[in-house]
Amino acid sequence: MAETIRTTCAYCGVGCGVLAAPQPDGSVAIAGDPDHPANFGRLCSKGSALGETLALDDRLLHPEIGGRRVSWDDALGTVADRFRETIDRYGPESVAFYVSGQILTEDYYVANKLMKGFIGAANIDTNSRLCMASSVAGHKRAFGSDTVPGTYEDLELADLVVLAGSNLAWCHPVLYQRLAAAREKRPSMKVVLIDPRRTATAGIADLHLAIAPDGDTALFSGLLRHLFEADATDGDYINTHTSGFDEALAAAACFDGARVAAETGLAREDMKTFYRLFAATEKVVTVYSQGVNQSVRGTDKVNAIINCHLATGRLGQPGMGPFSVTGQPNAMGGREVGGLANMLAAHMALEDPGHRALVQRFWNAPRMADKPGLKAVEMFNAVADGRIKAIWIMATNPVDSLPDADAVAQALRDCPFVVVSDVVAKTDTIRHADVKLPSTGWGEKDGTVTNSERRISRQRAFLPAPDEARADWWQLAEVARRMGFGEAFAYGTAADIFREHAALSAFENDGKRDFDIGAYQDVPDADYRDLRPFQWPQGRGAQPAQKRFFTNGGFFTADGRARFVALRPSGAAMADEAYPLTLNTGRVRDHWHTMTRTGKSPRLSAHMAEPFAEIHPEDAARLSIDDADLVRVESRHGAAVVRALVTARQRPGSVFVPMHWTAEFAALARVCALVAPVTDPLSGQPASKNVPIRLERFEAGCYGFAICARRPNTEGLDYWALARADGGWRIELAVREEMPEHETFFRRLLELGRNDDGAEILAYRDARRGDHRMAAFEDTRLLGALYLSRTPVAVAREWVTGQFSESHADPRSRFLVVAGRGKTARPDAGATVCSCFGIGINQIAAAVRTGCTTVEAVGRSLSAGTNCGSCRAEIKEIIDAHRLQAAE
């Protein structure tokens, strides 16, 4: 029997435990770890499909220089020489590292040490800047440290959970499942959702506040005023443990009902309901994420939330507190080791001379960075203007994920020296690399990650490193050795680095700093190998325990008091008549970041196979846009072409477009190219949720859908979006001109020559309607099928895609493929809702019509929603929609 390895999921900051069991056939069986305290055996759709993302077909497996395979010695020597030469000529601030919440804490630690302590500059920043920097800045302003006070258990113990800018159901599904289970056991629990969109999370909410973009500061400042007027503040707590309350309250005085309503766009009665509920409920947890952080006022939003919890004394106790949930598996670990340009390792402050001296002594560092480095957006601006002449990008894809992404691509094209270490051979970023370094991926990595509740867990290797792939920390240490710093980077294993990291956290600490894992500074290799998940702090001699911070005050400010922050009105947003709509970017349920992992799984791609724009029906009608039309989304910085999804879930005036699609998967869907490079002045976090845009219908002469046994040739297409399918690929496409010569077009798409390998092509044409349908077969195997029309193609996509697995010896089955629909006895399942069991919307609707009127009943009938549970909110929406139809 294959050995089962306990490891940690590679996706969001929930940090779920995973059981991975390699199988004799080369596959890996994945299950949730029932003993892990983050998920207790639960996994979401992405986590459940991790075993489907491990193929090596797209991996970078060898070092390259200028596109030519070289030895590791040549590659590392080139990196070290070029960085050293650049530093010698232009100074240490002429080089930079851009790292990622995808790497492990041990990788992060070595990168931070090399840049800040040995190169001597602080130009190391991370893609976590794009998601959690405002939370860090808000924590430090209020608490004196970047400390998340509570634990996941608080969400289950609370009587009121406020979800602010957090689509928990899709972005942190296991936390959503824990919350839903707790609410089912205790129906008196209330949930409020604050989000411009009616997301899947709204299914659990008692109240949805469809707030205007960036209205959060006004909403929570108004709440602070209401709490005082309703005598719901805790005077003893305020007087004993805080400072600045009078100033914060005076600033909040201008946020009366009229002003809050104007800035939030909310109905006065809905605001009052929320305020009364918050004031009357002692056990309140406010969970916030990207909708709060990704703003030019993100830090103020965070402090507006914290102000309300400080005013009521509701933090540090079971079921109470502000709770930041992170977007990446190791965003917290990166913060712990100083992975941000304005931080030092072990949660120490770069601006504090005492902290700098302490870290320099511990590292025996030759030249310590003495000022903050360039934050992410600033860093790539410096690449563009020539201040940074050499950059090393690790495990991230900034040409897709940074704002003004086209300018980022141009900056890398012009940069004298670009190094990219990654697992993937083709990304929009790595194509600009002078040196490519193959890194180990999930399942091959060995080290630790930290989740959103400060819990450190092991990621363990259960697969051998393929070909020449190497750990990121090893690459960094080898470059450091070649730069002359070998003694300080003589690590043999990840355990060596973890011990040093733990020792630094305890060095001259004595309880003065929040982050302390000194209990592990001498951990033996065997104990590190078997390390169980634990929550920090855990100082020397301490036993593992669940910990809440600030139960009795004890903040990490100079006087030990938390600070209220006085927040002023932001003023009216500048109107832009040329770009009258607001773009909001974010995630979908089954995809992750830029799809380098989830894009390999057909079942994850089946849920949302194409980039789209959610548009309110009023906006769509005004712009003559119909559902399934193609639309051009344009800002002052860039444009995208995506599919229109007309839905009342969207707030009028706002448009949602997901951020996952890259040039590897779509013709023009890199949505971050539309985002302006404007940032919060304190945190440096970009404003990805409030982008002025305009929309117009994309006029196409011909629309199409196709399936191909191999990756299709997209040459000549004005619009295309690719997704994996079992046995091949599926592609949505369009061209501006009239219908192309269909067989020639089809052969080029499938890359079939005229005198190919005996492919047989069947075709159907309806000249009146302008429909062309064809399919290609080789013996009994389907090579591909194409459906063209003057309007968006109506075809049973899931049924067609499933035909790769069928034998087509029977002529009737071939004609059914050309027709694009199966026999009536096997109806089309429709768009996938449950990825775990491949259950589509049509199947769920049919079950509802036969009497399945609850999510549980649908689960009993179809199994949908009974595995990971990520689709339960969508199943409930389908049930509710059919109830409404029946009532009409």
VENRA-V354305 format. One record per pair of residues at least 24 apart in sequence whose ideal C-beta (glycine too) atoms are under 10 Angstrom apart, sorted by the first residue. I is the first residue (numbers start at 1). GAP is how many residues later the second one is. Records with the same first field share a line. If there is no record, write none. Layout:
BEGIN
I->GAP  GAP
END
This chain:
BEGIN
2->26  27  460
3->459
4->25  27  29  458
5->438  453  455  456  457  458
6->27  29  30  451  452  453  454  456  524  525  526  527
7->26  29  43  435  436  438  439  442  450  451  452  453  454  455
8->25  28  30  31  39  96  321  322  434  439  440  441  442  443  447  448  449  450  451  452  525
9->24  27  29  30  34  35  37  38  39  41  165  320  433  440  442  448  450
10->36  37  40  43  92  318  319  320  431  432  433  435  439  449  582  587
11->32  33  35  36  39  91  160  161  162  163  316  317  318  431  581  582  586  587
12->32  34  35  89  158  159  160  161  162  163  277  313  314  315  316  317  319  439  440  575  580
13->25  88  115  118  119  158  159  162  276  311  312  313  314  315  316  317  318  319  320  436  437  438  439  440
14->24  25  28  29  30  33  138  154  157  158  159  160  161  162  163  164  311  312  315  437  438  439  441
15->24  137  159  311  314  315  317  318  434  435  436  437  438  439  440  441  442  444  518
16->24  25  26  27  28  30  31  157  158  159  313  435  441
17->24  25  26  30  438  440  441  515  516
18->25  29  30  32  33  424  425  439  441  442  444
19->24  443
20->30  31  34  422  423  440  441  442  443
21->30  441
22->29  32  421  440  441
23->28
26->28  29  437
27->24  25  27  28
28->24  25  26  415  434  435
30->24
32->142  835  836
33->424  500
35->497  498
36->415  419  421  496  497
37->114  115  116  414  416  418  420  495  496  497  498  509
38->113  114  136  137  140  413  414  415  417  419  495
39->113  134  135  136  138  139  412
40->134  137  138  141
41->133
42->131  132  133  134  135  136  139  825  826  827  828
43->130  131  134  793  824  825  826  827
44->125  126  127  128  129  130  131  132  133  545  546  791  792  823  824  825  826  827
45->125  128  544  545  546  553  556  558  559  562  789  790  791  822  823  824  825  826
46->127  543  544  545  546  551  552  555  558  789  822  824
47->126  127  821  823
48->553  555  556  787  788  819  820  822
49->541  548  549  551  552  553  554  555  786  787  819
50->392  393  547  548  551
51->392  550
52->545  546  548  549  550  551  552  672
53->388  389  390  539  543  544  545  546  547  548  551
54->387  388  389  390  408  409  412  543  546
55->545  546
56->367  369  385  407  410  411  413
57->368  543
58->365  366  367  368  369  538  541  542  606
59->363  364  365  366  379  380  382  407  408  410
60->360  361  362  363  364  365  366  367  370  373  376  377  378  379  381  406  407  408  409
61->362  364  377  404  405  406  407  408
62->363  374  375  376  405  406  407
63->358  372  373  374  375  405  406  407  412
64->356  361  366  369  370  371  372  373  374
65->354  368  369  370  371
66->367  368  369  370
67->364  366  367  369
69->367  399
70->365  366
71->397
72->365  366  396  398  402  403  406
73->405  409
74->361
75->344  346  360  361  362  363  393  400  403  404
76->359  361  394  398  399  400  401  402  403  405  406
77->401  402  405
78->339  341  356  357  401  404
79->311  313  338  340  342  355  356  358  396  397  399  400  403  404
80->398  399  400  401  402  403  404  405
81->398  401  402
82->307  308  334  335  337  352  353
83->31  36  306  307  308  309  334  336  396  399  400
84->35  306  395  398  399  400
85->304  305  332
86->302  303  304  330  331
87->32  33  34  302  303  396
89->300
90->296  297  298  299  300
91->29  30  296
92->24  26  27  28  29  30  31  275  277  281
93->26  27  28  29  30  276  278  280  281  289  294  295
94->27  29  288  292  293  294  295  296  297  322
95->24  26  28  29  293  294  295  296  297  322
96->25  26  27  28  29  245  277  278  283  284  286  287  291  292  293  294  295  296  297  319
97->24  26  27  28  29  242  244  276  282  293  294  295  296  297  322  379
98->25  26  27  28  29  31  243  276  278  281  282  285  290  293  294  295  296  297  298  300  304  322  331
99->25  26  27  28  29  235  240  241  293  294  295  296  297  322  373  377
100->26  27  28  228  230  231  234  239  293  294  295  296  297  298  301  321  322  372  493
101->25  26  27  28  29  30  31  225  226  227  228  229  230  231  232  233  234  238  294  295  348  492
102->24  25  26  226  227  228  229  232  292  293  294  295  320  321  337  339  340  343  347  370  490  491  494  495
103->225  226  227  230  231  236  291  292  293  318  336  342  344  346  368  369  370  373
104->225  226  229  230  291  336  341  342  343  344  345  346  354  355  367  368  369  390  393  394
105->225  227  228  229  231  232  234  342  343  344  345  351  354  368  389  392  393  396
106->227  231  339  340  341  342  343  353  365  366  367  368  370  385  387  388  389  390  391  392  394  395
107->223  226  227  230  232  287  288  314  332  333  338  340  364  365  366  367  368  369  387  390
108->222  225  226  227  228  229  230  231  237  286  339  340  341  364  365  368  389  393
109->224  225  227  228  229  230  236  237  338  339  364  367  382  385  388  389  391  392  395
110->227  361  362  363  364  365  366  367  369  370  378  379  381  384  387  390  391
111->223  226  227  228  281  283  361  362  364  365  366  369
112->222  225  226  227  228  231  232  233  247  257  364  389
113->224  225  232  246  249  250  252  363  364  367  372  375  376  384  387  388  391
114->251  278  362  363  365  366  369  371  374  375
115->223  224  226  254  258  277  361
116->222  225  227  228  229  234  240  243  244  247  249  251  252  253  254  257
117->221  227  228  239  242  243  245  246  247  248  249  250  251  252  368  371
118->245  246  247  248  249  250  251  362  365  366  367  370  371
119->246  247  248  250  361  364  366
120->245  246  247  248  249  250
121->220  246  247  248  249  250  252  253
122->216  218  219  220  221  222  228  246  247  248  249  250  251  252
123->218  246  249  250  251  252  255  256  259  264  265  268
124->210  214  215  216  217  219  245  249  250  255  268  270
125->209  214  215  216  217  218  247  248  249  250  251  252  253  254  255  559
126->202  204  205  208  209  213  214  215  249  250  268  269  270
127->200  201  204  207  212  249  266  267  268  269  270  271  274  275  466
128->198  199  200  202  203  204  205  206  207  211  212  248  268  557
129->202  205  210  211  212  213  246  247  248  249  250  273  550  554  555  556  557
130->160  163  164  197  198  201  246  247  266  268  271  272  273  529  542  545  549  554  555  556  558
131->158  159  162  163  195  196  197  200  270  554  555  557
132->157  158  161  162  166  192  193  194  195  196  199  200  202  203  208  320  551  553
133->160  161  165  166  198  202  207  208  209  242  243  546  547  549  550  551  552  553
134->154  156  158  159  160  161  162  163  164  165  166  167  168  169  190  545  546  548  549  550  551
135->153  154  155  157  158  163  164  166  167  170  187  188  189  190  191  196  200  548  550
136->157  163  166  188  195  199  204  206  207  546  547  548  549
137->156  161  162  163  165  166  203  205  543  544  545  546  547  548
138->150  154  155  160  161  162  163  164  165  166  167  168  184  186  427  542  544  545
139->160  163  164  167  183  185  196  375  417
140->159  202  203  207  209  416  417  423  542  543
141->158  159  161  162  165  416  421  422  423  424  541
142->100  102  160  161  163  164  165  167  168  173  180  413  415  420  421  422  423
143->163  167  172  179  371  406  407  411  412  413  414  418  419  420
144->205  369  370  411  412  413  414  415  416  417  418  419
145->202  203  204  368  369  370  404  410  411  412
146->178  186  189  190  194  197  201  203  368  369  410
147->200  307  366  367  368  390  402  403  408  409
148->173  174  175  176  177  178  184  187  303  304  305  306  366  400  401
149->157  160  166  167  168  171  172  173  174  175  304  305  365  398  399  400  401  402  406
150->135  137  165  166  167  168  169  170  171  172  173  174  302  303  304  397  398  399  400
151->167  170  172  301  302  303  304  384  395  396  397  398
152->26  27  171  173  299  300  301  303  394
153->25  29  165  166  300  393  395
154->129  130  131  133  161  162  163  164  165  166  167  169  299  394
155->24  27  28  34  36  130  132  164  168  170  298
156->25  26  27  29  30  33  129  162  163
157->25  29  32  126  128  160  161  162  163
158->24  28  31  32  33  123  124  125  126  127  128  129  156  160  161  162  163  165
159->27  29  30  31  118  121  122  123  124  125  126  160  161
160->29  30  31  32  46  114  117  118  120  121  122  123  124  125  126  154  159  160
161->28  29  30  31  32  43  44  120  122  123  124  125  126  158  162
162->28  29  30  31  32  43  45  47  58  61  112  115  116  119  122  123  124  125  126  143  146  160  161
163->28  29  30  31  32  36  38  39  41  42  45  122  123  124  125  126  128  160  162
164->28  29  30  31  45  47  52  55  56  122  123  124  125  127  128  137  138  140  141  158
165->28  29  30  31  46  51  122  123  124  125  126  127  128  129  130  133  136  140  421  524
166->27  28  29  33  35  120  121  122  123  124  125  126  157  158  159
167->26  28  30  32  33  34  35  122  123  124  419  420  421  422  706
168->25  31  32  33  36  119  121  157  705
169->24  30  31  32  33  34  35  420  700  701  702  703  704  705
170->29  30  31  416  417  418  419  420  421  700  703  704
171->28  29  30  118  119  120  154  156  415  416  417  418
172->29  115  117  153  154  155  280
173->27  416  417  695  696  697  698  699  700
174->694  695  696
175->112  148  150  277  278
176->24  25  27  28  693  694  696  697
177->691  692  693  695
179->25  106  108
180->24  675  689  692  693
181->688
189->92  94  130
190->87  88  91  94
191->96
192->78  81  82  85  86  92  94
194->25  26  70  72  80  92  94  97  98
195->96  389  391  456
196->69  95  386  388  453  454  455  456  457  458  460  493  494
197->94  387  389  417  419  450  452  453  454  457  459
198->416  449  450  451  452  453  679
199->92  387  415  450  457  674
200->388  389  449  670  671  672  673  674  676  677
201->672
202->447  671  675
203->652  669  670  671  672  673  674  677
204->668  669  672
206->67  71
207->63  66  67  70
208->62
209->55  56  57  58  61  62  64  65
210->54  55  56  57  60  439  440  441  442  444
211->52  53  54  55  59  60  80  440
212->50  51  52  53  54  361  370  439  441  442  478
213->51  52  78  82  360  369  370  371  438  440  441  474  476  477  478
214->49  50  77  78  81  82  83  84  86  87  356  359  368  473  475  476
215->45  46  47  48  49  50  51  86  355
216->47  48  72  75  76  79  81  82  84  85  86  88  89
217->38  46  47  75  78  80  81  82  83  84  85  86  87  88  350  351  352  353
218->34  36  37  41  42  43  44  45  46  48  53  79  83  86  349  351  352
219->36  41  42  44  45  47  52  55  56  82  85  86
220->32  35  40  58  66  68  72  80  81  82  83  84  85  86  87  88  89  347
221->27  28  30  31  32  33  34  38  39  42  79  80  82  83  86  87  345  346  347  348
222->30  32  33  34  35  37  38  39  41  42  44  49  52  53  82
223->29  32  37  48  51  52  55  56  81  82  84  85  88
224->24  25  27  28  29  31  80  81  83  84  86  87  88  340  343
225->24  26  27  28  29  30  31  32  35  50
226->26  29  30  31  34  45  46  48  49  50  52  53  82
227->25  48  51  52  80  81  84  85
228->24  25  51  83
229->46  50
230->45  46  48  49  50
231->48
232->43  44  46  47  48  49  50  76  79  80
233->46  75  77  78  79  80
234->48  76  77  78  79  80
235->76  78
236->77
237->73  74  75  76  77  78  316  325
238->72  73  74  75  323  324  326
239->322
240->73  312  313  321
241->69  72  74  75  309  311  312  313  314  319  320  321
242->65  68  69  71  311  313  315  319  320  321  322
243->312  314  316  317  318  319  320  321
244->63  66  317  318  319  320  321  322
245->62  65  66  317  318  319  321
246->318  320
247->316  317  318  319
248->55  56  59  62  63  315  316  317  318  319
249->58  62  315  317
250->316
251->56  313  314  315  316  317  318
252->52  55  56  59  312  314  315  316
254->314  315
255->49  312  313  314
259->310
262->310
263->306  307  308  309  310
265->386  387  388
278->30  34  36
279->29  33
281->31  33  38  39
282->30  31  32  35  37  38
283->31  34  35  36  37  38
284->24  25  28  30  31  35  36  37  38
285->24  29  30  34  35  36  37  38
286->28  29  34  35  36  37  38
287->34  35  36  37  38  165
288->34  35  36  37
289->34  35  36  37  38  163  297
290->35  36  37  294  295  296  297  395  398  399
291->293  295  397  398
292->32  397
293->31  33  34  387  390  392  393  394  395  396
294->33  109  290  291  292  381  385  386  391  392  393  394  395  396
295->275  383  384  385  388  390  391  392  393  394  395
296->274  277  380  382  383  384  385  387  389  390  391  393  394
297->270  273  383  384  385  386  390  393
298->381  382  384  385  386  387  388  389  391
299->266  268  381  382  383  384  385  386
300->265  267  268  270  380  381  382  383
301->266  379
302->263  378  380  381
303->260  261  262  263  264  379
304->261  263
306->256  257  258  259
307->255  256  257  258  259  260
309->241  253
310->240  245  251  252  253  254  255
311->253
313->237  240
315->233  234  235  236  247
316->232  233  234  235  236  237  238
317->231  233  234  235
318->230  233
320->228  231
321->227  228  229
323->129  130
324->128
325->126  127  128
326->124  125  126  127
327->125  260  265  266
328->68  121  264  265
329->113  120  121  122  128  130  263
330->117  118  119  120  121  127  129
331->118  119  120  121
332->117  118  119  120  121  122  123  124  204
333->114  115  116  117  118  123  124  168
334->115  116
335->115  180
336->112  114  118  120  165  169  178  179  181  200
337->113  160  164  167  168  178
338->31  166
340->32  33  35  36  343  344
341->28  30  31  32  33  34  35  37  38  343
342->29  30  31  32  33  340  341  342
343->29  30
344->24  25  160
345->155  156  159  160  170
346->155  156  157  158  159  160  161  163  167  168  169  170  171
347->158  166  167  168  169  189  209
348->156  157  159  161  165  167
349->164
354->154
355->153  158
358->146  149  150  151  155
359->145  148
361->146  147
362->138  141  142  145  146
363->125  137  141
364->123  124
365->120  123
366->118  119  122
372->312
374->310
375->304  305  308  309  310  311
376->25  26  27  32  301  303  308  309  310
377->25  26  27  31  299  300  301  302  307  308  309
378->299  301  306
379->29  32  305
380->24  25  27  28  29  30  31  32  35  297
381->26  27  30  296
382->29
383->24  25  27  28  29  31  32  33  35
384->24  26  27  28  29  30  31
385->26  29
386->25  28  29  30
388->27  28  29
389->26  27  28
390->25  26  27  28  29  44
391->24  25  26  27  28  29  42
392->25  26  27  28  29  41  43  45  83  84  87
393->25  26  27  28  29  34  36  37  39  40
394->25  26  27  28  43  45  78  81  82
395->25  26  27  28  29  44  46  77  201
396->24  26  31  33  197  198  200
397->25  27  30  31  32  33  196  197  198  199  265  267  275
398->29  30  31  196  274
399->28  29  30  31  32  33  195  263  264  271  273  274
400->27  28  29  193  194  195  196  259  260  261  262  263  264  269  270  271  272  273
401->27  28  192  193  258  259  261  269  270  271  274  285  287
402->27  270  271  273  275  284  286
403->182  234  235  269  270  271  272  273  274  275  276  283  284  285  288
404->231  232  233  234  268  269  270  271  272  273  274  282
405->24  232  233  257  265  266  267  268  269  270  272
406->231  232  233  264  266  267  268
407->230  231  266  270
408->24  264  265  269
409->254  261  264
419->56  60
421->48  49  50  51  54  55
422->50  174
423->43  46  173  174
424->170  172  173  175  176  240
426->170  236  237  238
427->167  168  169  235  236  237
428->166  234  235  236  242
429->165  233
431->232  233
437->31  32  33  35  38  42
438->27  28  29  30  31  32  37
439->26  30  31  32  33  35  36
440->24  25  26  29  30  31  32  34  35
441->24  25  28  155  156
442->155
444->25  26  27
445->24  26  27  28  49
446->25  27  47  48  49  82  83
447->24  25  26  46  47  48  50  51  81
448->46  47  49  50  53  69  72  80  83  85
450->65  67  83  85  86
451->82  84
453->82  93  94  95
454->60  61  80  81  82  83  92  93  94  95
455->78  79  80  81  91
456->42  46  61  64  75  76  77  78  79  80  82
457->74  75  76  77
458->36  40  70  71  72  73  74  75
459->35
460->69  70  71
461->33
473->24
492->33
493->32  35  36
494->31  34  35
495->25  28  29  30  31  32  33  34  36
496->29  32
498->25  30  33
499->24  25  26  29
502->34  36  38
503->37
505->31  32  33  34
506->31  32  33  34
509->28  30  31
510->29
511->26  28  43  45
512->44
513->24  43
514->35  36  40  41  42
515->41
516->24  26
517->25
518->24
519->24  25
573->117  119
574->118
575->117
576->59  60  116  117  118
577->115  117
578->56  57  58  114  115  116
579->55  56  57  95  112  113  114  115  116
580->39  73  112  113  114  115
581->32  34  35  38  42  52  54  71  72  73  74  110  111  112  113  114
582->69  71  72  73  74  107  108  109  110  111
583->30  50  51  52  57  71  72  73  74  88  91  92  105  106  107  108  109  110  111  112
584->30  66  67  70  71  72  73  104  105  106  107  109
585->70  71  72  73  74  75  86  87  89  90  101  103  104  105  106
586->70  71  72  73  74  85  102  103
587->71  72  73
588->24  68  70  71  72
589->244  246  281  282  284  285
590->70  242  245  280  281
591->67  68  69  70  74  132
592->68
593->66  67  69
594->65  66  67  68  69  70  71  76  78
595->65  66  67  69  70  71  128  129
596->64  66  68  69
598->62  126
599->61  62  63  65  66  123  124  125
600->124
601->122  123  234
602->121  122  123  124  125  126  127  128  199  202  230  233  236
603->121  122  123  229  231  232  233  234  235
604->119  120  228  231
605->60  117  118  119  120  124  125  196  227  230
606->117  118  119  120  124  191  192  195  223  225  226  227  228  229  232  234
607->116  224  225  226  227  228  263  264  267
608->35  37  50  52  53  115  223  224
609->34  56  112  113  114  115  116  121  122  123  188  189  192  222  223
610->32  33  35  51  55  56  59  95  109  110  111  112  113  120  121  122
611->29  30  31  32  46  47  48  49  50  51  54  55  56  57  58  59  60  110  121
612->30  31  32  33  35  44  45  46  49  57  109
613->27  28  29  30  31  32  33  37  42  43  44  45  56  58  80  82
614->28  30  31  32  33  34  35  36  37  40  41  42  43  44
615->29  30  31  32  35  37  39  40  41  42  80
616->30  31  32  33  34  35  36  37  38  39
617->29  30  31  33  35
618->28  30  32  34  35
619->27  31  32  33  34  35  36  76
620->24  25  26  27  30  35  75  77
621->25
622->30  73
623->71  72  73  74
624->72  73
625->70  71  72  73
626->71  165  166
627->165
628->75  163  164  165  166
629->68  69  70  71  74  162  163
630->67  68  69  70  73  88  89  102  104  162
631->24  26  64  65  66  67
632->36  61  62  63  64  65  66  67  87
633->24  35  36  38  41  58  60  61  62  63  65
634->40  59  60  61  62
635->36  38  39  40  41  56  57  58  59
636->38  40  55  56  57  58
637->35  36  37  38  39  40  54  56
638->30  32  33  34  35  36  37  38  55
639->29  31  32  34  35  54  55
640->26  27  28  29  30  31  32  33  34  53
641->25  26  27  28  57  59  77  78  79  80  93
642->24  26  27  29  56  77  79
643->26  55  76  78  89  91  149
644->51  53  54  148
649->228
654->35  36  39
655->36  38  39  40
656->33
657->34  36
659->29
661->60  61  62
664->58
665->55  56  57  58  59
666->48  53  54  55  56  57  65  66
667->47  50  51  52  53  54  55  66  67
668->30  50  51  52  53
669->50  51  52
698->36  38
699->35  37
700->33  34  35  36  37  90  91  92
701->33  34  35  36  37  38  39  69  89
702->31  32  33  34  35  36  37  38  40  43  68  70  86  87  88  89  91
703->29  30  31  32  36  67  84  85  86  87  88  89  90  91
704->27  28  29  30  31  35  36  38  41  42  45  68  82  83  84  85  88  89  91
705->25  26  27  28  80  81  82  83  84  87  88  89  90  92  95  96  115
706->24  25  26  27  39  40  43  44  68  69  78  79  80  81  82  87  89  94
707->24  43  68  75  76  77  78  79  80  90  93  94  95  96  97  110
708->38  41  42  43  44  68  74  75  76  77  78  96
709->41  67  69  72  73  74  75  95
710->40  41  73  74
711->40
712->36  37  38  39  72  74
713->34  35  36  37  38  39
714->34  35
715->33  34  36
716->24  29  32  33
717->28  31  32
720->29
723->78
724->77
725->72  73  75  76  77  78  79  80
726->75  76  78  79  112
727->54  55  74  75  76  77  78  79
728->54  55  56  73  75  76
729->55  72  75
730->55  67  68  70  71  74
731->53  55
732->60  61  65
733->53  54  55  60
734->54  58  59
735->53
738->32  52
739->26  28  31  32  33  49  50  51
740->32  48
741->31
742->30  31  32  44  46
743->29  31  33  43
745->27  29  41  43
746->26  28  29  30  38  39  40  42
747->27  29  37  39
749->27  35  37
750->26  33  34  35  36
751->33
752->24  26  31  32
756->27
757->26
759->24  25
760->48  54
761->25  57
762->49  52  53  55  56
763->55
764->51  54  55  56
771->24  49
773->44  45  46  47
774->43  44
775->25  28  33  39  40  41  42  43  44  45
776->41
777->31  32  36  37  40
778->30
779->28  29  30
780->26  27  28  29  30  33  34
781->25  26  27  28
782->24  25  26  31  32  35
784->33
785->29  32  33  35
786->32
787->31  32  33
793->27
794->26  27
795->24  25  26  33
796->24  25  26  30  31  32  33  34  44  46
797->31  32  33  34  35  43
798->30  31  32  33  34  40  42  43  44  45
799->24  27  28  29  30  31  41
800->28
801->31
802->24  26  27  36
832->39
833->25  29  31  32  37  38  39  41  42  44  45
834->24  25  28  29  30  31  32  33  34  35  36  37  38  40  41
835->29  32  33  35  36
836->27  28  29  30  31  32  33  34  35
837->25  26  27  28  29  30  34
838->25  26
839->24  25  26  32  36
840->24
841->33  34  36  37  40
842->36
844->27  30  31  33  34  35  38
845->33  34  36  37  40
846->36
847->28  31  32  35
848->27  30  31  32  33  34  35  37  38
849->33  36  37
852->27  30
853->26  27  29  30  33
854->25
855->24
END
